[in-house]
């Protein structure tokens, strides 16, 4: 009798452990959501109490050189572009420095940044400074500036475009999984993980990459006017340290933000006492970031992508990105 009761007792204990773990997960999610809502409420209070002209909670009521920091992989350009536009509209901003520390990102987002920098440059002096890395799509964006500064050992270049996908048909077959799909044409829905990519589909992707690369090189030449031999070297996709990039004509000068500010002041005969002010993200910007994280945390476990509710923060499509694997 005691032997027959033992499995039943063990099963009951396992059910209790399972329910306890579920309850703990629910409370963790509830606590995270409550914390997130509290942060949003505090941020909203700051936002509502912020007067026009405040940036990151700090008032810029004196003339200055505005600095915007472009860090990380360029998956979306919207927040950077909005900040640039605010700087252009602010009469206290006498010049703009775009400080770059990025390996690039999607071609589309990098192009949008390039055009935004070009537009801002039409209104105010604007130069770019490459900090540690300004490669691929980030270097493309820098081409929109009037002058590019870099450190002597900054990583620069990686001019090029690629498209990557994975094929796992054999692996899926081993676990007994087969994909079925109906599509309107032979190229629709390709490439796919569950099937080999046809030669026709590969050719179409190669054509897209070549077209985007030709466009990249055109923008490079419009800005830099490189010699044929230098262009041939640069378009192999390699990177160069700042001092060599200067010799090749990829950058205009060695220096960081202070050198860039000095050049703007001297070149445009501005007030010699102008300081540099960092235009940090506004409360709205970091609330948007928290909201994206919260959506991922809450919706991810149930298989819903946060991208369904806004711009997906993923590096997809054609990429202008320098990667170190």
PLY file of the C-alpha trace (Angstrom):
ply
format ascii 1.0
element vertex 325
property float x
property float y
property float z
element edge 324
property int vertex1
property int vertex2
end_header
0.00 0.00 0.00
2.82 2.33 0.94
4.56 1.54 -2.37
1.42 2.42 -4.36
1.02 5.76 -2.52
4.58 6.86 -3.20
4.14 7.66 -6.96
0.92 9.52 -6.17
2.69 11.58 -3.48
5.58 12.34 -5.87
3.14 13.42 -8.57
1.37 15.72 -6.14
4.68 17.31 -5.12
5.59 17.89 -8.77
2.22 19.58 -9.36
2.80 21.83 -6.35
6.28 22.77 -7.62
4.87 23.47 -11.11
2.11 25.74 -9.77
4.58 27.50 -7.47
6.90 28.20 -10.42
3.99 29.52 -12.51
2.93 31.81 -9.67
6.52 33.06 -9.29
6.72 33.82 -13.03
3.43 35.71 -12.90
4.63 37.80 -9.97
7.96 38.52 -11.72
6.15 39.70 -14.84
3.76 41.76 -12.74
6.65 43.35 -10.84
8.47 44.18 -14.09
5.32 45.70 -15.59
4.69 47.76 -12.44
8.29 49.00 -12.50
8.00 49.87 -16.19
4.74 51.78 -15.64
6.33 53.70 -12.76
9.26 54.69 -14.98
6.85 55.80 -17.72
4.86 57.90 -15.24
8.02 59.60 -13.95
9.25 60.16 -17.49
5.90 61.54 -18.55
5.95 63.97 -15.64
9.41 65.14 -16.70
8.25 65.46 -20.31
5.14 67.45 -19.42
7.15 69.77 -17.19
9.82 70.30 -19.83
9.74 73.65 -21.60
10.54 74.08 -25.29
14.30 74.27 -25.79
15.12 71.77 -23.06
17.12 68.73 -24.13
17.62 65.79 -21.81
16.32 67.98 -18.95
18.94 70.72 -19.54
18.19 74.18 -20.87
20.39 75.52 -23.66
19.75 79.24 -23.47
23.15 80.29 -24.83
24.76 79.93 -28.24
26.82 76.75 -28.60
28.08 74.02 -30.90
25.60 71.15 -30.62
26.92 67.59 -30.54
24.83 64.52 -31.34
26.24 61.07 -30.57
25.48 58.32 -33.08
26.39 55.09 -31.30
25.71 51.44 -32.03
24.26 49.51 -34.93
22.03 51.61 -37.18
18.76 49.70 -37.17
16.49 52.72 -37.13
17.40 56.33 -37.84
14.22 58.04 -36.63
15.38 59.26 -33.21
18.69 60.59 -34.51
16.94 62.38 -37.35
14.39 63.95 -35.00
17.21 65.23 -32.79
19.06 66.66 -35.78
15.92 68.47 -36.88
15.47 69.98 -33.42
19.07 71.20 -33.51
18.52 72.83 -36.89
15.45 74.65 -35.58
17.18 75.91 -32.42
18.68 79.38 -32.92
21.18 78.78 -30.10
22.86 76.00 -32.10
25.50 77.73 -34.23
27.04 74.55 -35.58
26.58 70.77 -35.37
29.02 67.92 -34.70
27.86 64.37 -35.46
30.06 62.10 -33.32
30.04 58.57 -34.72
30.87 55.31 -33.01
29.08 52.74 -35.13
29.87 49.74 -37.37
26.93 50.61 -39.66
23.63 48.80 -40.00
20.86 48.51 -42.56
21.36 50.25 -45.88
17.96 51.95 -45.70
18.50 53.42 -42.21
22.02 54.55 -43.13
20.69 56.24 -46.26
18.05 58.06 -44.21
20.77 59.36 -41.86
22.90 60.46 -44.81
20.01 62.50 -46.24
19.15 63.99 -42.83
22.77 65.09 -42.32
22.81 66.63 -45.80
19.62 68.56 -45.06
20.96 69.81 -41.73
24.19 70.88 -43.41
22.21 73.16 -45.73
21.08 75.19 -42.71
24.06 75.11 -40.34
27.76 74.20 -40.30
27.96 70.45 -39.78
30.97 68.17 -39.46
31.36 64.51 -38.52
33.78 63.02 -36.01
34.56 59.31 -36.11
35.41 58.09 -32.64
36.39 54.41 -32.31
34.50 53.09 -35.36
32.86 54.68 -38.36
32.40 51.83 -40.78
30.12 50.83 -43.63
26.67 52.45 -43.19
28.00 54.75 -40.45
30.76 55.97 -42.77
28.11 56.40 -45.47
26.16 58.70 -43.14
29.33 60.70 -42.41
29.68 61.45 -46.12
26.80 63.91 -45.78
28.88 66.21 -43.56
31.05 69.11 -44.68
34.20 67.65 -43.14
35.14 64.33 -41.53
37.49 64.10 -38.55
38.79 60.87 -37.01
41.29 59.58 -34.50
44.63 58.29 -35.77
43.60 54.73 -34.94
39.86 54.92 -35.56
38.43 52.10 -37.69
37.09 53.46 -40.98
35.83 52.01 -44.25
34.16 48.65 -44.85
32.53 50.12 -47.94
30.07 47.57 -49.25
26.73 45.80 -48.95
25.65 42.25 -48.24
22.57 40.11 -47.72
22.73 37.04 -45.49
20.45 34.08 -44.99
20.62 30.57 -43.58
19.43 27.26 -45.02
18.39 24.43 -42.73
16.40 22.04 -44.91
18.49 18.97 -43.99
18.29 19.75 -40.28
14.51 20.16 -40.42
14.16 16.86 -42.29
16.13 15.09 -39.55
13.64 16.21 -36.91
10.66 15.37 -39.12
9.61 18.92 -39.92
8.61 19.93 -43.44
7.49 23.36 -44.58
4.63 23.81 -47.05
4.00 27.13 -48.75
1.91 28.50 -51.59
3.36 31.57 -53.27
2.39 33.87 -56.10
5.69 33.67 -57.98
9.01 31.77 -57.94
10.82 34.59 -56.11
8.12 35.42 -53.58
9.04 34.38 -50.05
12.66 33.59 -50.86
15.10 32.82 -49.40
13.65 30.52 -46.74
15.23 28.54 -43.94
13.28 25.40 -44.76
14.36 25.02 -48.40
17.36 25.41 -50.64
17.49 28.74 -52.46
17.09 28.43 -56.21
19.71 29.83 -58.58
17.09 32.29 -59.86
16.47 33.60 -56.34
20.21 33.88 -55.63
20.67 35.83 -58.87
17.89 38.24 -57.86
19.51 38.82 -54.45
22.92 39.33 -56.05
21.37 41.93 -58.35
19.96 43.83 -55.36
23.32 43.77 -53.59
25.13 45.00 -56.73
22.61 47.82 -57.26
22.92 48.96 -53.62
26.72 48.73 -53.81
26.82 50.84 -56.99
24.67 53.44 -55.23
27.01 53.40 -52.19
30.08 53.91 -54.42
28.34 56.76 -56.25
27.67 58.54 -52.94
31.27 57.91 -51.90
32.64 59.48 -55.10
30.28 62.46 -54.95
31.68 63.25 -51.51
35.31 62.13 -51.74
36.36 62.07 -55.44
38.85 59.27 -54.86
41.44 58.29 -57.44
40.70 55.10 -59.43
43.42 53.15 -57.61
42.22 54.29 -54.16
38.61 53.58 -55.07
39.56 50.06 -56.19
41.25 49.47 -52.81
38.43 50.94 -50.73
35.62 49.07 -52.51
37.11 45.69 -51.65
35.36 46.17 -48.31
38.36 46.44 -46.02
38.87 48.78 -43.07
41.65 51.28 -42.43
42.91 53.11 -39.38
42.41 56.86 -39.28
45.92 57.93 -40.26
45.82 55.77 -43.41
42.23 56.85 -44.12
43.51 60.44 -44.10
46.20 59.61 -46.66
43.60 57.87 -48.84
41.17 60.79 -48.68
38.47 59.00 -46.70
38.68 61.62 -43.93
39.78 65.25 -43.95
41.63 65.67 -40.67
42.82 63.93 -37.53
41.04 65.14 -34.42
38.06 64.69 -32.15
35.19 66.92 -31.01
37.34 69.85 -29.86
39.22 69.95 -33.16
35.91 69.81 -35.01
34.47 72.63 -32.93
37.60 74.72 -33.48
37.32 74.22 -37.24
33.65 75.31 -37.30
34.42 78.43 -35.25
37.42 79.41 -37.37
35.93 78.53 -40.76
32.66 80.35 -40.13
34.09 83.20 -38.02
31.90 82.38 -35.04
32.26 83.50 -31.43
35.56 82.16 -30.13
33.97 81.32 -26.77
31.31 78.93 -28.11
31.23 75.74 -26.06
30.16 72.22 -27.01
26.84 70.98 -25.65
25.80 67.33 -26.01
22.22 67.00 -27.20
21.20 63.95 -25.21
18.00 61.97 -25.88
14.86 63.66 -24.64
12.57 61.96 -22.08
10.34 60.91 -24.98
13.29 59.15 -26.60
14.22 57.00 -23.62
10.56 56.26 -22.87
10.28 54.89 -26.41
13.33 52.72 -25.70
11.88 51.40 -22.45
8.59 50.71 -24.20
10.37 48.60 -26.80
12.14 46.59 -24.08
8.88 46.09 -22.18
7.08 44.88 -25.29
9.83 42.37 -25.95
9.66 41.12 -22.34
5.88 40.87 -22.17
5.05 39.77 -25.73
8.09 37.62 -26.47
7.07 34.62 -24.30
3.74 34.37 -26.15
5.37 34.51 -29.57
4.28 38.02 -30.57
6.88 40.29 -32.15
7.11 43.87 -30.84
7.52 44.83 -34.50
3.79 44.26 -34.92
3.23 47.40 -32.84
5.93 49.63 -34.35
9.27 49.64 -36.09
11.05 46.34 -35.52
14.51 46.77 -34.07
16.16 44.09 -36.20
19.00 44.14 -38.73
17.13 42.72 -41.72
17.35 43.25 -45.46
20.38 44.73 -47.21
23.15 45.49 -44.71
26.02 47.98 -44.73
27.59 46.65 -41.55
31.13 45.85 -40.39
31.09 42.67 -38.33
33.82 40.99 -36.33
32.86 37.35 -35.82
0 1
1 2
2 3
3 4
4 5
5 6
6 7
7 8
8 9
9 10
10 11
11 12
12 13
13 14
14 15
15 16
16 17
17 18
18 19
19 20
20 21
21 22
22 23
23 24
24 25
25 26
26 27
27 28
28 29
29 30
30 31
31 32
32 33
33 34
34 35
35 36
36 37
37 38
38 39
39 40
40 41
41 42
42 43
43 44
44 45
45 46
46 47
47 48
48 49
49 50
50 51
51 52
52 53
53 54
54 55
55 56
56 57
57 58
58 59
59 60
60 61
61 62
62 63
63 64
64 65
65 66
66 67
67 68
68 69
69 70
70 71
71 72
72 73
73 74
74 75
75 76
76 77
77 78
78 79
79 80
80 81
81 82
82 83
83 84
84 85
85 86
86 87
87 88
88 89
89 90
90 91
91 92
92 93
93 94
94 95
95 96
96 97
97 98
98 99
99 100
100 101
101 102
102 103
103 104
104 105
105 106
106 107
107 108
108 109
109 110
110 111
111 112
112 113
113 114
114 115
115 116
116 117
117 118
118 119
119 120
120 121
121 122
122 123
123 124
124 125
125 126
126 127
127 128
128 129
129 130
130 131
131 132
132 133
133 134
134 135
135 136
136 137
137 138
138 139
139 140
140 141
141 142
142 143
143 144
144 145
145 146
146 147
147 148
148 149
149 150
150 151
151 152
152 153
153 154
154 155
155 156
156 157
157 158
158 159
159 160
160 161
161 162
162 163
163 164
164 165
165 166
166 167
167 168
168 169
169 170
170 171
171 172
172 173
173 174
174 175
175 176
176 177
177 178
178 179
179 180
180 181
181 182
182 183
183 184
184 185
185 186
186 187
187 188
188 189
189 190
190 191
191 192
192 193
193 194
194 195
195 196
196 197
197 198
198 199
199 200
200 201
201 202
202 203
203 204
204 205
205 206
206 207
207 208
208 209
209 210
210 211
211 212
212 213
213 214
214 215
215 216
216 217
217 218
218 219
219 220
220 221
221 222
222 223
223 224
224 225
225 226
226 227
227 228
228 229
229 230
230 231
231 232
232 233
233 234
234 235
235 236
236 237
237 238
238 239
239 240
240 241
241 242
242 243
243 244
244 245
245 246
246 247
247 248
248 249
249 250
250 251
251 252
252 253
253 254
254 255
255 256
256 257
257 258
258 259
259 260
260 261
261 262
262 263
263 264
264 265
265 266
266 267
267 268
268 269
269 270
270 271
271 272
272 273
273 274
274 275
275 276
276 277
277 278
278 279
279 280
280 281
281 282
282 283
283 284
284 285
285 286
286 287
287 288
288 289
289 290
290 291
291 292
292 293
293 294
294 295
295 296
296 297
297 298
298 299
299 300
300 301
301 302
302 303
303 304
304 305
305 306
306 307
307 308
308 309
309 310
310 311
311 312
312 313
313 314
314 315
315 316
316 317
317 318
318 319
319 320
320 321
321 322
322 323
323 324
